[in-house]
Amino acid sequence: QVTLVESGGGLVQPGGSLSLSCVASGDILAINTMSWYRRAPGGPRRLVATVTHDGRTTYGESIEGRFTVSRDNTKNSVYLQMNSLEPEDTAVYYCNANIRPSTDRFWNNYWGQGTQVTVSS
């Protein structure tokens, strides 16, 4: 069994910063891409950022330059540093990873339970 657990959400004022973390644990043989998504109230889940195993990054719309995604392969972890936060960044943030479990010959997509980020004065 594989689980993803996010941490680091909370309430921050506009212009402030937050750092999110996500760690994958369980019967893991390998991890390919790791990503952050978010779902604003009443909206669809949208890609925030992706980082490949070798560190290449891509970002969703209205993100690049303010957020930075990184990972530590030794810790099966992915991070999201969020700066210059805006009220429009308020959302539940989800961790996603493409993982090959040691008990399965197929790669699967796994999701964390989500962490709330609220940007408000």
C-alpha positions as protocol buffer text, in pm:
chain_id: "A"
residue {
  index: 1
  type: GLN
  ca { x: 0 y: 0 z: 0 }
}
residue {
  index: 2
  type: VAL
  ca { x: 116 y: 350 z: -87 }
}
residue {
  index: 3
  type: THR
  ca { x: 8 y: 673 z: 82 }
}
residue {
  index: 4
  type: LEU
  ca { x: 81 y: 1041 z: 24 }
}
residue {
  index: 5
  type: VAL
  ca { x: 55 y: 1283 z: 313 }
}
residue {
  index: 6
  type: GLU
  ca { x: 64 y: 1661 z: 270 }
}
residue {
  index: 7
  type: SER
  ca { x: 146 y: 1918 z: 536 }
}
residue {
  index: 8
  type: GLY
  ca { x: 208 y: 2290 z: 567 }
}
residue {
  index: 9
  type: GLY
  ca { x: -121 y: 2449 z: 470 }
}
residue {
  index: 10
  type: GLY
  ca { x: -286 y: 2727 z: 667 }
}
residue {
  index: 11
  type: LEU
  ca { x: -396 y: 3089 z: 670 }
}
residue {
  index: 12
  type: VAL
  ca { x: -169 y: 3360 z: 532 }
}
residue {
  index: 13
  type: GLN
  ca { x: -213 y: 3726 z: 445 }
}
residue {
  index: 14
  type: PRO
  ca { x: -192 y: 3847 z: 84 }
}
residue {
  index: 15
  type: GLY
  ca { x: 171 y: 3886 z: -18 }
}
residue {
  index: 16
  type: GLY
  ca { x: 281 y: 3625 z: 232 }
}
residue {
  index: 17
  type: SER
  ca { x: 449 y: 3287 z: 186 }
}
residue {
  index: 18
  type: LEU
  ca { x: 375 y: 2925 z: 269 }
}
residue {
  index: 19
  type: SER
  ca { x: 564 y: 2603 z: 216 }
}
residue {
  index: 20
  type: LEU
  ca { x: 390 y: 2273 z: 150 }
}
residue {
  index: 21
  type: SER
  ca { x: 542 y: 1928 z: 188 }
}
residue {
  index: 22
  type: CYS
  ca { x: 431 y: 1585 z: 75 }
}
residue {
  index: 23
  type: VAL
  ca { x: 587 y: 1253 z: 158 }
}
residue {
  index: 24
  type: ALA
  ca { x: 513 y: 922 z: -11 }
}
residue {
  index: 25
  type: SER
  ca { x: 541 y: 608 z: 196 }
}
residue {
  index: 26
  type: GLY
  ca { x: 465 y: 238 z: 173 }
}
residue {
  index: 27
  type: ASP
  ca { x: 571 y: -37 z: -66 }
}
residue {
  index: 28
  type: ILE
  ca { x: 741 y: 189 z: -320 }
}
residue {
  index: 29
  type: LEU
  ca { x: 976 y: 59 z: -586 }
}
residue {
  index: 30
  type: ALA
  ca { x: 1012 y: 384 z: -783 }
}
residue {
  index: 31
  type: ILE
  ca { x: 857 y: 729 z: -824 }
}
residue {
  index: 32
  type: ASN
  ca { x: 832 y: 908 z: -1157 }
}
residue {
  index: 33
  type: THR
  ca { x: 671 y: 1252 z: -1162 }
}
residue {
  index: 34
  type: MET
  ca { x: 550 y: 1429 z: -850 }
}
residue {
  index: 35
  type: SER
  ca { x: 300 y: 1712 z: -876 }
}
residue {
  index: 36
  type: TRP
  ca { x: 86 y: 1962 z: -691 }
}
residue {
  index: 37
  type: TYR
  ca { x: -272 y: 2033 z: -792 }
}
residue {
  index: 38
  type: ARG
  ca { x: -526 y: 2264 z: -636 }
}
residue {
  index: 39
  type: ARG
  ca { x: -902 y: 2295 z: -626 }
}
residue {
  index: 40
  type: ALA
  ca { x: -1049 y: 2637 z: -554 }
}
residue {
  index: 41
  type: PRO
  ca { x: -1401 y: 2654 z: -406 }
}
residue {
  index: 42
  type: GLY
  ca { x: -1652 y: 2552 z: -670 }
}
residue {
  index: 43
  type: GLY
  ca { x: -1383 y: 2492 z: -931 }
}
residue {
  index: 44
  type: PRO
  ca { x: -1207 y: 2198 z: -1096 }
}
residue {
  index: 45
  type: ARG
  ca { x: -877 y: 2052 z: -981 }
}
residue {
  index: 46
  type: ARG
  ca { x: -597 y: 2223 z: -1171 }
}
residue {
  index: 47
  type: LEU
  ca { x: -227 y: 2154 z: -1210 }
}
residue {
  index: 48
  type: VAL
  ca { x: 1 y: 2380 z: -1007 }
}
residue {
  index: 49
  type: ALA
  ca { x: 344 y: 2232 z: -1072 }
}
residue {
  index: 50
  type: THR
  ca { x: 520 y: 1911 z: -1172 }
}
residue {
  index: 51
  type: VAL
  ca { x: 874 y: 1789 z: -1111 }
}
residue {
  index: 52
  type: THR
  ca { x: 1026 y: 1486 z: -1281 }
}
residue {
  index: 53
  type: HIS
  ca { x: 1259 y: 1236 z: -1116 }
}
residue {
  index: 54
  type: ASP
  ca { x: 1559 y: 1422 z: -1258 }
}
residue {
  index: 55
  type: GLY
  ca { x: 1434 y: 1762 z: -1145 }
}
residue {
  index: 56
  type: ARG
  ca { x: 1273 y: 1913 z: -1453 }
}
residue {
  index: 57
  type: THR
  ca { x: 982 y: 2139 z: -1361 }
}
residue {
  index: 58
  type: THR
  ca { x: 669 y: 2272 z: -1526 }
}
residue {
  index: 59
  type: TYR
  ca { x: 410 y: 2510 z: -1387 }
}
residue {
  index: 60
  type: GLY
  ca { x: 44 y: 2581 z: -1440 }
}
residue {
  index: 61
  type: GLU
  ca { x: -101 y: 2910 z: -1554 }
}
residue {
  index: 62
  type: SER
  ca { x: -57 y: 3215 z: -1325 }
}
residue {
  index: 63
  type: ILE
  ca { x: 194 y: 3024 z: -1114 }
}
residue {
  index: 64
  type: GLU
  ca { x: 539 y: 3052 z: -1263 }
}
residue {
  index: 65
  type: GLY
  ca { x: 765 y: 3302 z: -1089 }
}
residue {
  index: 66
  type: ARG
  ca { x: 575 y: 3293 z: -760 }
}
residue {
  index: 67
  type: PHE
  ca { x: 584 y: 2922 z: -674 }
}
residue {
  index: 68
  type: THR
  ca { x: 877 y: 2682 z: -676 }
}
residue {
  index: 69
  type: VAL
  ca { x: 843 y: 2304 z: -682 }
}
residue {
  index: 70
  type: SER
  ca { x: 1126 y: 2075 z: -572 }
}
residue {
  index: 71
  type: ARG
  ca { x: 1175 y: 1719 z: -455 }
}
residue {
  index: 72
  type: ASP
  ca { x: 1408 y: 1503 z: -249 }
}
residue {
  index: 73
  type: ASN
  ca { x: 1429 y: 1157 z: -401 }
}
residue {
  index: 74
  type: THR
  ca { x: 1606 y: 1022 z: -92 }
}
residue {
  index: 75
  type: LYS
  ca { x: 1299 y: 1110 z: 115 }
}
residue {
  index: 76
  type: ASN
  ca { x: 1028 y: 1034 z: -145 }
}
residue {
  index: 77
  type: SER
  ca { x: 915 y: 1392 z: -91 }
}
residue {
  index: 78
  type: VAL
  ca { x: 796 y: 1687 z: -296 }
}
residue {
  index: 79
  type: TYR
  ca { x: 775 y: 2047 z: -182 }
}
residue {
  index: 80
  type: LEU
  ca { x: 599 y: 2363 z: -295 }
}
residue {
  index: 81
  type: GLN
  ca { x: 732 y: 2702 z: -190 }
}
residue {
  index: 82
  type: MET
  ca { x: 462 y: 2964 z: -245 }
}
residue {
  index: 83
  type: ASN
  ca { x: 551 y: 3333 z: -240 }
}
residue {
  index: 84
  type: SER
  ca { x: 356 y: 3651 z: -312 }
}
residue {
  index: 85
  type: LEU
  ca { x: 33 y: 3468 z: -235 }
}
residue {
  index: 86
  type: GLU
  ca { x: -292 y: 3617 z: -359 }
}
residue {
  index: 87
  type: PRO
  ca { x: -652 y: 3558 z: -246 }
}
residue {
  index: 88
  type: GLU
  ca { x: -701 y: 3374 z: -576 }
}
residue {
  index: 89
  type: ASP
  ca { x: -452 y: 3111 z: -456 }
}
residue {
  index: 90
  type: THR
  ca { x: -701 y: 3001 z: -189 }
}
residue {
  index: 91
  type: ALA
  ca { x: -769 y: 2634 z: -252 }
}
residue {
  index: 92
  type: VAL
  ca { x: -719 y: 2282 z: -130 }
}
residue {
  index: 93
  type: TYR
  ca { x: -376 y: 2171 z: -249 }
}
residue {
  index: 94
  type: TYR
  ca { x: -323 y: 1806 z: -342 }
}
residue {
  index: 95
  type: CYS
  ca { x: -6 y: 1608 z: -386 }
}
residue {
  index: 96
  type: ASN
  ca { x: 7 y: 1361 z: -674 }
}
residue {
  index: 97
  type: ALA
  ca { x: 272 y: 1105 z: -763 }
}
residue {
  index: 98
  type: ASN
  ca { x: 321 y: 845 z: -1032 }
}
residue {
  index: 99
  type: ILE
  ca { x: 451 y: 542 z: -843 }
}
residue {
  index: 100
  type: ARG
  ca { x: 556 y: 187 z: -917 }
}
residue {
  index: 101
  type: PRO
  ca { x: 465 y: -13 z: -606 }
}
residue {
  index: 102
  type: SER
  ca { x: 692 y: -302 z: -518 }
}
residue {
  index: 103
  type: THR
  ca { x: 381 y: -522 z: -511 }
}
residue {
  index: 104
  type: ASP
  ca { x: 258 y: -430 z: -859 }
}
residue {
  index: 105
  type: ARG
  ca { x: 413 y: -442 z: -1206 }
}
residue {
  index: 106
  type: PHE
  ca { x: 220 y: -134 z: -1317 }
}
residue {
  index: 107
  type: TRP
  ca { x: 270 y: 236 z: -1246 }
}
residue {
  index: 108
  type: ASN
  ca { x: -20 y: 399 z: -1063 }
}
residue {
  index: 109
  type: ASN
  ca { x: -128 y: 753 z: -983 }
}
residue {
  index: 110
  type: TYR
  ca { x: -168 y: 831 z: -614 }
}
residue {
  index: 111
  type: TRP
  ca { x: -323 y: 1132 z: -441 }
}
residue {
  index: 112
  type: GLY
  ca { x: -288 y: 1284 z: -97 }
}
residue {
  index: 113
  type: GLN
  ca { x: -586 y: 1389 z: 111 }
}
residue {
  index: 114
  type: GLY
  ca { x: -527 y: 1760 z: 48 }
}
residue {
  index: 115
  type: THR
  ca { x: -427 y: 2055 z: 262 }
}
residue {
  index: 116
  type: GLN
  ca { x: -616 y: 2384 z: 283 }
}
residue {
  index: 117
  type: VAL
  ca { x: -441 y: 2708 z: 190 }
}
residue {
  index: 118
  type: THR
  ca { x: -635 y: 3027 z: 264 }
}
residue {
  index: 119
  type: VAL
  ca { x: -504 y: 3368 z: 160 }
}
residue {
  index: 120
  type: SER
  ca { x: -696 y: 3643 z: 334 }
}
residue {
  index: 121
  type: SER
  ca { x: -645 y: 3960 z: 533 }
}
